[in-house]
Amino acid sequence: MNWDIIEGKWKQASGMAKAKWGKLTDDDLKAVAGKKDQLIGKLQERYGLAKDQAEKQLGDFERDFHDARPTDKRSEASRY
């Protein structure tokens, strides 16, 4: 999945991020504003993660965000 989608839908994604990483504050999430590299830094800072660990968790988050997004109704209707 392209991170640009998450960045564009950051208001929705930040809620999921807060649920996944409870140590991130609302101010952290506002400051990050969907920027992937800044979120990696905040994860390292708040959770004491190595960069590769933070990147892996972010990859999992990207997949979870993609899976949680509602499907397009037109494409859903065309399946029947």
N, C-alpha and C positions, 0 to 999 in steps of 0.2 A: 504494500500500500504506500501511496505517496504521502509524505509528511505534510505537504501543502494542504491537503484536505483537512487534516487535524488542525493545522494552524488557522485555516479559514473558519473552522467550526470550534474555535477554542473555548467559547463560552460553554458549549455542551461537553467538550472534551475535558475541560478543567474540573467539572463535577466528577467525571469518572476518575481523573487523576487524584483528586482529593480522597475519593473512596479507596483507591488502590494504595496511595501513599499518604496516610493520615498525618505524618509528621510535617508535610508541606502545609504551610499556612496560606490563608487567602492572599496575603501580601506576596508570598512567593509566587503563587500562581498568576497573580496580576502582573508581577514584574517579568515573569517568563513570557507571557503573552503569546504562547504557542511556539516559541523559538526552541527548536530541538536541542541545540548545543547548550542553551541556558538551563533547560530542564535537566539535562545530564549533570551539569554542575551543581544544581540544587539537590539532586538525588545523592551525589557524592558527598555534599556538605551535610545534609540532614541524616543520611543513613551510613556514612562512612564507607561507601562503596568504591571499589576501583572503577576506572572509566569503562572497562569492558563489561563489568557487572551491570553498571547503570545502563549501558547501551543494550544489553540483553533484555533487561527489564523493560526498557522502552520499546524494543521490538515486540515483546509480548503484549504491551499496552496497545501498540498499533494494530495488532491482529484482533485484540479484544474490542477495540473501538470500531474496527471495520465490521466485525461480527454483530455488534450491538446496533449498528445503523439500520433503520428501517429500509426495506426494499422499495424500489420504485414501483408504484401501483400499476403503471402501464406494462412494465415487463412482467409483473406478477400475473396480470390478466391475460397476457399473451401465452402463458403456459397452459391455458385451458382451452 
